[in-house]
C-alpha cells in the first residue's frame, strides 16, 4: 500500500469511530479513539490466529508495523498539537500560576523520575526481574512528564476551576520538553555514553531556556507580519508556518522544539489574537486550529491503540505492571501534594491534590520515547511497562477525571474566613 492509501484507511477508521462515539457512546474523544484502536488491534490479532494465511490480514498488520510511531508523534504531530493546545490556554491565568507551573514542569519531573525509577527498581528486585537502576530511571524519565495531548483533551469544560485548568494545561505543555531532555540524558548514561550529571543539568537548562526565547522571537515576527495585513487566509497560513518552522528550526538548533512551539502558540493565542487579527480572522484561525487539534488527536489515539499489534509485550514482565501503575500514581501525588495543600488552604480549592494527581495523564509521548530506546535486553520490558501505564492512564483516569471533578464540586465547602468570624 502507498503512504496515501495508508493515510486514507486510517482517516476513514478514525472518522467512523468518531461518528459512532458522537452518535451513541459520548465518551471522551481520547478514550473512544484509544478503545477503537485496541478493538481493531485485537480483531486483527484474532483473525491472524484463526486465518494465519489470509493475505488481507497480513497486509493490515504489515501496514501498522511500518508506521514509525516515535517519528509520527515527535517528528510530525507534536508541533501542531502543542501549538493548537497552547492557543486555547488562558495566558493571563498561566502567568499568575507561572511559579507553580514551572516548578512542576522542571523539579516535578526530576522528583517523579527519581521516585518512579527507584520504586520500579526496588519492585523488580523483590519480584526477581532483572532491571538495573539506570534503566529503571530511564523508565521514570519517560513516564514522568504528563502528556499534553491527553491532558488537553481531558480538561476541557467548565467544571474545573480556571486556576487548576491553567496549571494542568501549562504543566503538560512545558514538562514534555524538559522530560525529553532528561530522558535523553539518562539514556546516554544507560547505553554507556560519556556524559556528566553537570552537563546533563546544563543541557536541560540551555535547551528549555533557549526554546522559550526562540519561541518568543518567532512569534514576535509572525505577529508583526499579521498586523500589517487583514486577510484571514494568509494569516491562517502564517500561523501554520509559525508552528512548523518554530519546531523544526528549534530542533535544528539543538533547542527544545516543544517548549519553543508552545511559547509561540501561547503568544499567538493571546497577543496575536488581541492585537493583530480582526474578529473575522480570529474566528477562522481559532476554527482552523480547533479542527487540527481534534483530527490529529483522534488519529494519534487511534494509532496508540493499534500499536498493541506490534509492541513486543512480555508476559514475564506482567508482575511489574501491577507495581508500576500505583507507583506512577503515588509519585505523581507526592509531587503535587505541596502545591495542592497550598491551593487548598490559601485559595480554597476543593481537592486540588487529587485533581492534579488524577489529571496528570500519560499518553502517546511516553510510548514514543519508550519505542525510541535502542534495541537491547531491557527495551521490551520498558515498552511493556509504559504501555500498561498509558492504557490505564487514558482508559481509567481519562474516563473518570471529569466525574471526579464534578463529585468534588458537589462537596460542601466551608470558607476559612467564615470559620474565623467570631460568634455573636
N, C-alpha and C positions, 0 to 999 in steps of 0.2 A: 504494500500500500504506500502511496505517496504521502508526504507530510500534510498536504492539503486534505487528502481523504481521511487521514487520522484525525485531523482537527475537526473535520465535518462530523465524523462519528461521535467524538467526544462532546461537541457542542449540541448535537441532536439529543444525546443521552441526558446531558445536563438540563436542556430545555424541557424534556419530557419529565424528568424527576422534579424540576421546579414547578411544572404545571400540576402534577399530582399533589405536591405539597401545598400549593396555593389553593387547589380545589377542595382537598379533603383533609390533609393531615394538620396543616397550620403549625408545623414545628419551626423552631429557629432554623434559618437557612443553612448554617454550618452543620447542624445536627442532621438535617434532612439529606444534604448532599453527601456527607460522610456515610450515612446509612445506605444511601443508594449505591455508593461506590463499594461498600462492603458486601452488599447483596449481590451486585454484579460480579465481584471477585469470587464470592462463594459459589455462585451459579456456574461460573466458568471452571472453577476447580472441580465441582461435582461432575460437570459434563466431561472434563478431561479424564476423570476416573471411569466414568460409565462408558464413554466412547473415545478411548485414547487415540484412535486412528482418524478421528474426524478432522479434516483439513481446516474447516472453518474455526474450530476451537483452537487449533494450534496457531492459526493466524492471529486470532484475537489475543491470545496470551503473548504471542511474539510482539504485537503492537505495544502492549503495556510494558513488556520487558525492555523495549527500545526507547522508552521515554526516559530521558535523563532528568530524574526528579530534582536533584540538587541544582542543576543548571537551570531548569524550568523555574524553580522557586527563586533562587538567589540571583540568577543571571538575567531573567526576563520579567517575571511577575512582580517581584518585590518593589521595584522602583515605583510602579504605577499604583500598587496597592497602598504603599506608605504615603505617597503624595495625596491620593484620594482620601485616605483616612485622616491625614493631618489637616486637610482643608475643612473638615467638619468639626474640628476641635475648637472649643472656646479659648482663644489665646489669652484673653484677659484673665479668665479663671486659672488658666495654666500658669500665667506669670505670678499670680498670687500664691500658687502652690509650688513654685519652682524649687524651693529647698527640699520639700518632701519628694517631689518627682525625681530630682537629680540624685538625692541620697538613695532612693530605691533603685534607680537605674544604674548606679555605679556600685556603691557599697553594698546594696541589697543583693546584686548579682554575685559579688565576691563572697559575701557571707553564705548565701544559699549554695554556691559552688562548694565551699568547704564543708557545710553541713551535709549536703546530699552525697558528696564524694566520700567523706569519712564514714557516713552511715551505711552506704551501699557496700563499701569495702568491708566494714565490720560484719554486715549481714552475710556477705559472700563467704567470709571466713567461718562463720557459725554454721552455714549450710554446706560447707565443703566445696564451694565453687571457686575455681581459680580465677581471680581478678586482682591484679596488682593495684596498689594505691594510686599510682599516676593515671591508670586507665579509669579507675573509679572517679577521679577528679575530672577527667575529660567528660565523663557522663554527667557529672554535676554541672559542668560549664555549659554543655549543650542543652540541658533541660531547665536551667535556672531562668533564662530570660522568658518573660511572658510573651506569647505570640501576638503581635499586633493585629494580624488579620482575624484571629479567633476572638480576641478581646473586643475589637471594634465592632464586630458583627454581633456581639452578645450584649453590650452595654447600651444599646440604643433604646430609646423610650424615655418616658418622663418619671418612672418610678424611682430612679436613682437620683440622689441629690447632685447638683451641679459640681460641687467640690469633689465628691467621690468619683464622679464620672471623669472629671478632668485628671484626677490622679491616676486612675486606671488607664485612661487613654494615653496620657503623656508618658507614663512609665513604660507602657508597651511599645510606644513609638520610638523611644530613645534607648531602652535597655537592650534591644536586639543588636544595635551597633556595638555596644560595649561587650555584650555576650559573645558576639562573633570573634572579636579581638582576643578576649580571654580564652575562648575555646581554641583558637589557632595557636596561642602561646603555649597552652598546656599540651596540645597535640604535638607541637615541636619537641617538647621535653619527652613525651611518651615514645616518639619514634626515634629518639636519640639525637635530635638536632641540637646544635650548640646555641643556647640562649640562657641568659641570666635572669633572675627574678626582677632585678632593677631595670633591665632592658625591656622586659615584658610590661612592667608598670608604665614606663615611659612611652612605650608603643601605644598602650591604651589611651594615655592622656593626649598624645600627639594626634592620633587618628580621630578621636572623639572631638577634641577641640578644633582641629583643622577642618573636620567635616562640618561642624557648626558654622565656622566662619565662611567656609566655601559656599554653603547653602545660603547664607545671608547675602553674599556677594552676587551669586547668580540670580537670586530672587529680586534684588535691587535693580539689576539690569533689565530683567523681564518686566517688572512693574513700571519702570520708566518708559519702556517701549510701549506698553499698553496705554499709558497716559497720553501718548502722542496721537492715538487713533481712537475711533469709535466704530469698530467693525467686529461683531461677535464671532464670526467665523475665523478671522485672523487671530483674535485673542484666545479662542479655544486652542488653535494651533500653537500659539506661543506658550500656553500653559502645558501642552503636551510635550513640546520641545524642551521646556524647562525641566520637567520631571525626568525625561530620558537623558538629557545632556548632563544635568547635575549629578545623577547617579553614576553615569558612565565615566565622566571626567574625574569625579572624586575617587573612584576606584582606580583609575589610571594613575592618579597622583599619589596612590597609597594612603588615601584618607578614608574615613568611614562614609561609604556611599549611602547607607541607610540614614545616618544622622544628617547628612547633607540634604537628602531629598525630603526628609521630614521637616527640616528647617524651612526649606523652600516652600513646601506645602502650607505650613503654618503662616508664613508671611503672605502668600498669595491669598489664602482664605480669609485673612484679616485685613492687612494693609492694602493688598491689591484690590479686594472687593470694595473697600471703603473709598479709596482714592483714585482708582484707575479704571473702573468699569461702570458703565451705565446700568440702570435697572434691567434692561433687556439683556445686556451682556452677562450680568450676574446670573440671571436665570438660565441662560444657555451653558455657561461654564459650570455652574453647580449641577445642572442636569446631566451634562456630559460626564463629569467625574463621578456622579452617583451611579450612572449606568456602568461605567468602567469598574467601579468598586463592586457592584452587585454581580456582574457577569464573571469577572475574574475570581471573586470569592467563591462563587458556585463551582466553577471549573476546578479551582485548586482543591477544595474539599472533596470533590468527586474523585480526583486523581489520588488524593490521600487514601481514600477507601480502596481504590483499585490497587494500590501498592501492596496490599496484602498478597496479591498473586506472585510477586517477585521477591519479597523480602525473605531472607533465609532465617525464619523464626525457629529458634532452637528449643525443643521440648525440654532439654536438660536445664534450661535457664528459667523454666516456669516458676520454680520455687522463689526466685528472686523477684518475679513480677509482683507477688503478693507483698513483698517487703518494700519494693520501690515506690508503689503508689502512695501508701500512707507516709512514707519517708519524705517524698517530694512535697506532699501537703503539709506535713509538720514543719519542714524547713521554711516553706512559704509563710506559714502562720507565725513562726518565730521571727522572721524577717520583718513582717509588717506590724507586729504586736506593739512596739514602742510608738509608732506613729498612729496606730489605731487607738491606743489609750489616750494620746493627745487629742485626737479628733473627738473622742467620746466625752472627755472631761472638760475640754476647753471650748469646743464648738458644738457640743450637744448632738452629735451624730448618733444614730441608732445602729449598734452592732458594726462599727466600721472595720474592726479587725477581721471579723468573719466575712464581711463583704469583700474586703481587699484580698483576703486569702482565697476565698472560693472563686473570686472573679479573675484570679491570675491564671488564665488558661495557657496551656501549652499546645502547639499545633504543628503546622507544616514546616515551620522554620527549624524546629528541633530535629524533626526527622530528616530534613535536608542536610543538616550538619552531621548527623549520625551517618548518613549514607556517603558523605564526603570523606569519611575516615579511610585511609589506605587499607587495602586488604591485609588481614592479619588474623591471628588466633582469637582476638578479643572483639573484633568487629561484629560478628553475628550476635554475640551476647548483648553488646551495647545497642545494636539495632532492635533486638527483641525487647529490651527494657524500654527503649524510647517509644516504640510503637504501642506497648501496653499502657504507658503513662499518657500518651497522646489520645488514645482511644477513650480512656477513662475520663480525661480532662474535657474533651469535647462532648462525648456521649452522655456523661453524668453531670459534670459541673456546668457545661453549657446549657444542658436541658433544664437544670433546676435553678440556675442563677436568678432569673427574674422572679421565680416563685419565692426564693429566699428573701430577696429584696422586698417583695410585697408583704411577706409574712412579718418581717422586721418592722415595716412601716405601720402595721396594724397594732404593734405592741404599744401599751401605754407609755408615754414619755413624760417624765417629771423634770421640769427645768430646775437647774441648780439655783437660779435666782428665787424661785418660789420657795425652795427649802430654806433659804436664808431669811425670808421675810418673817419678822417676829410675829408671834400670835397676839391677837388683840384681846 
